[in-house]
Amino acid sequence: MKKKTTLKDDISSLSDRYSRQVLFAPIGIKGQEMLAKSKIAIIGCGGLGSVLSSNMTRAGAGTLRIIDKDRLELSNLQRQLLFDEIDVKKKTPKVEAARNKLIKINSDIQIEAIFDEVDENNISDLIDGFDLVLDGTDNFKTRLVINRASVDSAVPFIYGAVAASFGMIYNVIPGSGVCLRCLFREEPSGENALNCNTVGIINTAVNIIASIQSTEALKLLTGNRDAMIKGLINIDIWDLSLDIIEIKKDSEYICPVCGDNDV
Ligand SMILES: [Zn+2]
């Protein structure tokens, strides 16, 4: 006869898989249980998205919804850690290849793969009921679409961008006063629109930006919201420089996104 499991057994098996993470005092059993109930939408499954989804899967998030419109190409393998040459040969959609890998890593969590482009028409449905949106995109236009939906739906959004050897991270927390539009009032264009197609990219830069985003996500989802970084994080892994720029609400500026929402 199969032994009936108790809550104690459940916690014991939970902490076995996650024992090293649970030992980390700011998370503990309570944080781990909160994480296990969390729902995270990851938009973009390239370099950043690979690391974000791997970290969240291994850490034990409850549900991941991964959205991306691209199929794999050979130039992706230099930095997109979830994929291999077979995926490229088959031209598999990134979300499908990602899900196939992730369910082998952790079969306890729900992983949904959506092969689609995110735009202003579908974003609200895609993040409805979720606790967090993680930015794995590669363009500012999509980030602004996510930012608006994040503000309108009061779903936190962790922005991350990377090119060459540097990148930025910012936590858009509804209620905190400054959204991504407040930070970047003009859309970057011309030589300011840096991306991996114009200035290249090294894989270590991708990994560190996504790791910082993942850490901020862990704080948010394990009851450590107060520990989240409040400024704009700038990091360059080539010269190992790190700045956190303090961001204050500008009372002169009426933000077209959060101005009326009292973010
Ligand atoms: Zn704003």
Residues whose N, C-alpha, C, O or C-beta is under 5 A from the ligand:
A	BS01	ZN	V178 C179 R181 C182 C255 V257 C258 G259
